[in-house]
Amino acid sequence: MFIDEVKVHLQAGTGGNGCVSFRREKCVPRGGPDGGDGGDGGSIHLKASRHLKTLIDLHYQIHYTAKNGAHGKGSNKTGKSAEDMTIIVPAGTTVFSEQGELLADLVTDGQVQLLAKGGRGGRGNARFLSDSRRAPRFSEKGEPGAGFWIRLELKLLADVGIVGFPNAGKSTLINAISNCKAKVADYPFTTLVPNLGVVKLEDSSFTVADIPGLIEGAHDGHGLGDRFLRHVERTRVILHLIDGSEPDLVTRLKIILSELEYYKPELLKKSQAVAISKLDLAPDEKQLVKLEKFCKKNGWPCFRISAVAKKGLKELLYFLSTRLSEITEPVEEQEYKVYRLEENETPLKVFKNGKVFVIKGSKIERVAIRIDFQNKFAMEWFYNFLVEKGVISQLKELGIKPGETVNIGKFGFEYFED
């Protein structure tokens, strides 16, 4: 089964909790805190492979969760960080967020992209030792890993994309020139998914994709055309296959060109060639000549072929091989977004919402998410942290009183004064 679009959910691992521990040895009074840090949670990467041709594996498994980091231990032992998860996808896979933001474009075999960053491990109590705090009885919780949905689209990586109306002979042609075994029948829309084949000549080889039949209105989704047209984007040469037995060949070619332009105008900037198929059916010579003149006017090579009778194929293949050797496309390096807890930096804001006081700000919220609000020692440390950041003074200016509720992100607690 060929699957070229899926939605999956990624959940990076949560960091391990820091440890609260004190050194206990004979003849060593007041050994001090020795709680270790938690390990980092596992991150999630995507890796491109040219050996995969479909997203079918991700169609059946849509939830991917990396492991959590191990908790810290006494004797200053840091918890083990979780191994990262790598999801293998076909080369040519494009990754989007739920909002449609481009996250990655995995084109090269072996290309790896980090998408979801694992949470940091919490600090153990040994990290909170200070001159004024000789026996810290608290530690940090591990930070949650990033979790979100992504949409993956596969665009076949082929050197040549064969496009044309249904039943124009695309499957017959790709079977005749490559190792592909596409289904062939005498009715339209025989091909419902793209076929990919490898053409081998004496001293070269290239890949060819048979794009399922396009019809007028394909760019708007007619005949699933919008999904099929996606696979033309990666091709280096577009080969228009026109059924020579049909009337008004020029009009049929113009329709296909229009659909490509409506879908993405850049497609017409690619190298173009035209092949007139089914010469074995004795087409109208006037129509053939008219189409050839139209192609010459636009600077497109035009070939007369018969895939069934194996006529004209050699000239077509040698032209495609030569043209591909002349095309050089620069490889663009691009940095993509990595999702993590602090993906959206927001400034500090302190305000009152009804009877509740609200503290917003990405840095403050990241600290709060690792605080154990059930531990009074941790709360005392957090209170002093808020004092240092000027948050407590802002709350007092708003008229806060002990016992009133303060919300930070998803957490709420009763205000108290040290």
Summary of the structure (lengths in Angstrom):
residues: 418
radius of gyration: 31.4
end to end distance: 64.9
largest distance: 106.8
contacts: 1405
relative contact order: 0.12
helix: 26%
strand: 25%
